[in-house]
Amino acid sequence: MVGSASKDIGVRALISAMVHYLPSPAELGEFVTTDSKGKEVKLVPDATGPLVARVFKTTADPFVGRLTYLRVLSGTLQGQGQGWNSTRNEAERLGQLLLLHGKDQETVGQLHAGEIGAVAKLTVTGTGDTLCSSRDQAYVLPALTFPVPTLQVAIEPQTKADLDKMGTALQRMLEEEPSARVIRSETGEQVLVATGDAHVAVLGERLKRKFGAAIVTKTPRVPYKETIRGKTQSHGRYKKQTGGHGMFGDVWIEIEPNHGGGVEFAEHVVGGTVPKNFFPGVEKGIREAAAEGVLAGYPLSDFKATLYDGSFHAVDSNELSFKIAASMALKQGVLECKPALMEPIMTVEIRIPEAYMGDVNRDLNGRRGRVLGMDTKDGMQIITASVPQAELFTYATELRSLTGGRGTFTATLDRYEDVPQHIAEKVIEAHKKAQEAAHKE
């Protein structure tokens, strides 16, 4: 609807549309719920019937705290009493009921079937939950469906002062925003997942204005992995002499691929050249060096390291010396084992009108995507494709642009594959520059 409230343009058309398109519960008639035994039950919007209320919105009000908006579909909701959250199977203490008139709030004693109101400071109830009068008369309404967020942006606090507020602010914002998520990525970044650029901008503005936590956004890091394709034997020797006890560790390890097996450590020492009490130090050195990565700072995985020889000093050797020696051996050996950088490959399901098939397929080819299949469902074309995650961070925006806002997609991790050589070289070079900059600081 197009109009202007301040110039009184289109207001009557909007009110007429509400009457026409947004019927009252009485006009809708029966609605379907599920009782405590899982059986479907049809109820009518009657103020004398069993209580069924739907929570459709949660906000953080600066004056009254958490404010829960609900619509009573059946029965009568009483304020200052007990309720039952049948979605979560928990009792809920109800405070004052409010009727909302813009920014003004009117306190009422009860809400009847068909009325919309709010209640403050509920502890367990969230958006989409069903409230009933008691456990004995529990009904659950079908779950609300929200758009699946697909656009990922890494977020950081703008200043140190924002850092202290950000955690609480994000938690409160997510309570009132069911179509957004915050996840911790494999690279350690906090990632905000939203439905598009405008959604990210609105959430960022809301965090700053309402919760006092300013954030900056950037493209997330791709969770690459490093691995090896060859086999080698590597020597690591760490020796440091100081005024008192020195440090001495000396190991020989064999490094080989271990496809799908993560990081595996084994020892095959003959003749006690490395005492058993230093084995944990060797394993720790290997695992810590693998976690830091060798090629480009990403975790090294799918390899087996076997300790098979070494030497020690009766006085100067300790677990730390062997940990450092093992780390040196691994880093040197990996470079001789045909190291490779791997990237996550996602299985993507794209729903679009048929008219946009050509444009979307061309765009997928430009993103190094491979189309796996096509199908038709509910009048929409379904494209299933395999696409590197690195090419998907901005895809939500691009797909919306390509399809006039009518295309949607979901993506799930499928496997890891080797990064093309020209891209791998850029990633490795960027890591080297970052290391050099860090050393200069």
Beta strands, then each sheet from edge to edge (+ up, - down):
strand 1: 31-35
strand 2: 40-43
strand 3: 52-61
strand 4: 65-74
strand 5: 76-78
strand 6: 81-85
strand 7: 90-94
strand 8: 97-101
strand 9: 104-108
strand 10: 110-112
strand 11: 116-120
strand 12: 130-132
strand 13: 139-140
strand 14: 151-157
strand 15: 181-184
strand 16: 190-194
strand 17: 215-218
strand 18: 225-228
strand 19: 232-240
strand 20: 247-257
strand 21: 263-267
strand 22: 303-311
strand 23: 339-352
strand 24: 370-377
strand 25: 380-388
strand 26: 408-418
sheet 1: 2+ 1- 13+
sheet 2: 7+ 6- 12+ 3- 4+ 11- 8+ 9-
sheet 3: 5+ 10-
sheet 4: 15+ 16- 14+ 17-
sheet 5: 18+ 23- 25+ 24-
sheet 6: 18+ 23- 26+
sheet 7: 19+ 20- 22+ 21+
end
